[in-house]
Structures are given as structure tokens and as C-alpha cells.
Amino acid sequence: MARFVIIGTSGLGGTLARTLAGQGHSLHLISRGADALSELGRELGASFAAADVTDALALDAAILAAGAPLDGLAYCVGSINLKPAHRVSDSDALSDFEINALGALRAVRSALPALRASAQTTASVLLFSTVAVAQGFANHASIAMAKGAVEGLTRALAAELAPKIRVNAIAPSLTRTPLAASMTSNEATAKAIAALHPLQRLGEISDIAPLAALLLSPASDWITGQVIGVDGGRSSLRTRG
Ligand SMILES: NC(=O)c1ccc[n+]([C@@H]2O[C@H](COP(=O)([O-])OP(=O)(O)OC[C@H]3O[C@@H](n4cnc5c(N)ncnc54)[C@H](OP(=O)(O)O)[C@@H]3O)[C@@H](O)[C@H]2O)c1
């Protein structure tokens, strides 16, 4: 049985937590919403601590509350603020950077001693990017900048923390989660975006959670520094023309 920290527990993070708990692993959950967090913690028999990742001290305390050793950490926090570049304020861009990239660095920094103490051959860190880094999309300047930083962070940490700690990222395309509800809840919009994918549908959480669990497990012990697209082919394929 391994012990993992999951940060961000509404969408993918919540399903990842249920998947890992179902495999018998021990979990420490961190999110902002204290009520939903304590409900999930009780359901999964997990320890938990509420924190906003923009509060570095609170995040540090919430991670230290997980104890040591730790075998993995998944940073599933994210934001979607889509606007044309001329309407992206400095504070929009700084907020996306802090939530998506700086928060991930803070989380890994706080967890490092516990991850280094893992009894497994390797401990594992999992971050999340987006298809909008590999493929340019209009109105995505702020989130593409922030997630581009996550991809750089993934490779830099993977190099620096090898051989004890592996670091990988998953880059999804549009996936039905609470975060993406503003884009997926209108069926006409969802259908139009689905049709842009070679595999002709949007992502579901069940397309991503099994890979996330695999990347945290010793079964992926020789995978590090990778950004893996789970995107219905959208980042790299063109089926017409
Ligand atoms: N869904 C997609 O289409 C999609 C596409 C590309 C990439 N991604 C990435 O995949 C990862 C998981 O996304 P998801 O769709 O499953 O997200 P989600 O869980 O539906 O929602 C975002 C999560 O981020 C947390 N969060 C946001 N701001 C926070 C803050 N300041 N402090 C602490 N927690 C904060 C939310 O916490 P609360 O519950 O407390 O609000 C929530 O758990 C994210 O990194 C996202 O950027 C998702």
C-alpha cells in the first residue's frame, strides 16, 4: 500500500482519489472547499486539509499534515479563463500562473523530503498541462502560458529529482469535469468541439484517471519527464485536408 497526496479533488482529482483508494492506497486530500473535502475524506477513509494553493503557507501546512513518507503527489488544480489576448489583464495572467504553475512548484517543494523518504524505488509526481500548449488555440493566451510553464517544470523537476522521484504530466483536451462545465454544458457547443477531435468526442474523466493512477504507480517506474496527451488525437493529428 502506497501513500499519495492529491491536490484539487472536484473533477479528475476526485476520480483519481477514488481509483487509488479502490486499489487499497492511503490518501491525503487537499482542496479549497472544506465541506466537499471532508465528505470525500470520510467516504475514502482519507486524511485531508483545506488550503488555497495561492496561500503558500497554508498549502505548505496542508502538505506537511500528510506526514512522511509519501509515494506520490498529484497536482490536479486548474483554471479556465478564456479571453482574447487584448482583454487578458496582468492579474488574469498572474492568477492563472499561480494556480496552475507556481502552486505546483510550491506543492512539490513542500512534499520533497517526504517523497525522498519513500520506501519504493521511485516516488512519483503528476502534473496537468493542456492540449492548448502543443496546439495553438485562440483565446487561450493566459492558460497556454501557465500550462507551458507546467510542461517546463515537469521536465526540469524530472531531471533534477532523478533517480528517486519521477515527474510526468498529462495534457488533456476538453474533458467533461466541473472545471470545463462552462464549455461542455451547452450540447451544441460540446458537439461542435467534439467534432474537431480525430476521435470525434470530448474526453471523459474515465479516459484520464486510469493513466493518472498508472503514472503514480511503480508500473510506470521507467517513465519520467514526459508530457502525455490524452486528447482524442487533437494535438497531433489531422484527418482531412
Ligand atoms: N477538464 C478539462 O477540459 C481540462 C483540459 C485541460 C487541462 N485540464 C487540467 O486538468 C486538471 C484537472 O482538471 P479538472 O477539469 O478535473 O478540474 P476540476 O477538478 O473540475 O476543477 C479545478 C480544481 O482546481 C481546484 N482549484 C482551483 N483553484 C484553486 C485554488 N486557488 N486553490 C486550491 N484548489 C483550487 C478546484 O478546487 P475547489 O474544488 O476547491 O474549487 C478544483 O478541485 C487541471 O490542472 C486542469 O487545468 C483540464
The ligand as an SDF file (V2000), in Angstrom:
LIG
                    3D

 48 52  0  0  0  0  0  0  0  0999 V2000
  -11.3260   19.4910  -17.8460 N   0  0  0  0  0  0  0  0  0  0  0  0
  -10.6460   19.8720  -18.9220 C   0  0  0  0  0  0  0  0  0  0  0  0
  -11.2070   20.0480  -20.0330 O   0  0  0  0  0  0  0  0  0  0  0  0
   -9.1550   20.0820  -18.8240 C   0  0  0  0  0  0  0  0  0  0  0  0
   -8.4700   20.3340  -20.0310 C   0  0  0  0  0  0  0  0  0  0  0  0
   -7.1020   20.5490  -19.9630 C   0  0  0  0  0  0  0  0  0  0  0  0
   -6.4450   20.5060  -18.7580 C   0  0  0  0  0  0  0  0  0  0  0  0
   -7.1360   20.2550  -17.6180 N   0  0  0  0  0  0  0  0  0  0  0  0
   -6.3950   20.2270  -16.3580 C   0  0  0  0  0  0  0  0  0  0  0  0
   -6.6240   19.0090  -15.6800 O   0  0  0  0  0  0  0  0  0  0  0  0
   -6.5160   19.2280  -14.2560 C   0  0  0  0  0  0  0  0  0  0  0  0
   -7.7660   18.7030  -13.5640 C   0  0  0  0  0  0  0  0  0  0  0  0
   -8.8490   19.4590  -14.1010 O   0  0  0  0  0  0  0  0  0  0  0  0
  -10.3800   19.2030  -13.8130 P   0  0  0  0  0  0  0  0  0  0  0  0
  -11.0790   19.5740  -15.0670 O   0  0  0  0  0  0  0  0  0  0  0  0
  -10.6080   17.8860  -13.1990 O   0  0  0  0  0  0  0  0  0  0  0  0
  -10.6420   20.3390  -12.7360 O   0  0  0  0  0  0  0  0  0  0  0  0
  -11.7640   20.3830  -11.5970 P   0  0  0  0  0  0  0  0  0  0  0  0
  -11.3620   19.4770  -10.5140 O   0  0  0  0  0  0  0  0  0  0  0  0
  -13.1010   20.2230  -12.1870 O   0  0  0  0  0  0  0  0  0  0  0  0
  -11.6340   21.8740  -11.0860 O   0  0  0  0  0  0  0  0  0  0  0  0
  -10.4540   22.5140  -10.7750 C   0  0  0  0  0  0  0  0  0  0  0  0
   -9.8860   22.1020   -9.4370 C   0  0  0  0  0  0  0  0  0  0  0  0
   -8.9230   23.0810   -9.0940 O   0  0  0  0  0  0  0  0  0  0  0  0
   -9.1540   23.4510   -7.7440 C   0  0  0  0  0  0  0  0  0  0  0  0
   -8.6970   24.8150   -7.5580 N   0  0  0  0  0  0  0  0  0  0  0  0
   -8.8680   25.8740   -8.3820 C   0  0  0  0  0  0  0  0  0  0  0  0
   -8.3030   26.9590   -7.8580 N   0  0  0  0  0  0  0  0  0  0  0  0
   -7.7680   26.5590   -6.6700 C   0  0  0  0  0  0  0  0  0  0  0  0
   -7.0490   27.2240   -5.6610 C   0  0  0  0  0  0  0  0  0  0  0  0
   -6.7560   28.5320   -5.7590 N   0  0  0  0  0  0  0  0  0  0  0  0
   -6.6370   26.5190   -4.5610 N   0  0  0  0  0  0  0  0  0  0  0  0
   -6.9390   25.2010   -4.4510 C   0  0  0  0  0  0  0  0  0  0  0  0
   -7.6160   24.4970   -5.3870 N   0  0  0  0  0  0  0  0  0  0  0  0
   -8.0310   25.1920   -6.4680 C   0  0  0  0  0  0  0  0  0  0  0  0
  -10.6390   23.3290   -7.5590 C   0  0  0  0  0  0  0  0  0  0  0  0
  -10.8590   23.2650   -6.1840 O   0  0  0  0  0  0  0  0  0  0  0  0
  -12.2630   23.5520   -5.4900 P   0  0  0  0  0  0  0  0  0  0  0  0
  -12.9740   22.2450   -5.6170 O   0  0  0  0  0  0  0  0  0  0  0  0
  -11.8910   23.9200   -4.1160 O   0  0  0  0  0  0  0  0  0  0  0  0
  -12.8990   24.6500   -6.3020 O   0  0  0  0  0  0  0  0  0  0  0  0
  -10.9000   22.0520   -8.3170 C   0  0  0  0  0  0  0  0  0  0  0  0
  -10.6600   20.9170   -7.5000 O   0  0  0  0  0  0  0  0  0  0  0  0
   -6.3240   20.7490  -14.0880 C   0  0  0  0  0  0  0  0  0  0  0  0
   -4.9640   21.0410  -13.9310 O   0  0  0  0  0  0  0  0  0  0  0  0
   -6.8250   21.3180  -15.4010 C   0  0  0  0  0  0  0  0  0  0  0  0
   -6.2120   22.5610  -15.7040 O   0  0  0  0  0  0  0  0  0  0  0  0
   -8.4880   20.0340  -17.6250 C   0  0  0  0  0  0  0  0  0  0  0  0
  1  2  1  0
  2  3  2  0
  2  4  1  0
  4  5  1  0
  4 48  2  0
  5  6  2  0
  6  7  1  0
  7  8  2  0
  8  9  1  0
  8 48  1  0
  9 10  1  0
  9 46  1  0
 10 11  1  0
 11 12  1  0
 11 44  1  0
 12 13  1  0
 13 14  1  0
 14 15  2  0
 14 16  1  0
 14 17  1  0
 17 18  1  0
 18 19  2  0
 18 20  1  0
 18 21  1  0
 21 22  1  0
 22 23  1  0
 23 24  1  0
 23 42  1  0
 24 25  1  0
 25 26  1  0
 25 36  1  0
 26 27  1  0
 26 35  1  0
 27 28  2  0
 28 29  1  0
 29 30  1  0
 29 35  2  0
 30 31  1  0
 30 32  2  0
 32 33  1  0
 33 34  2  0
 34 35  1  0
 36 37  1  0
 36 42  1  0
 37 38  1  0
 38 39  2  0
 38 40  1  0
 38 41  1  0
 42 43  1  0
 44 45  1  0
 44 46  1  0
 46 47  1  0
M  CHG  2   8   1  16  -1
M  END
$$$$
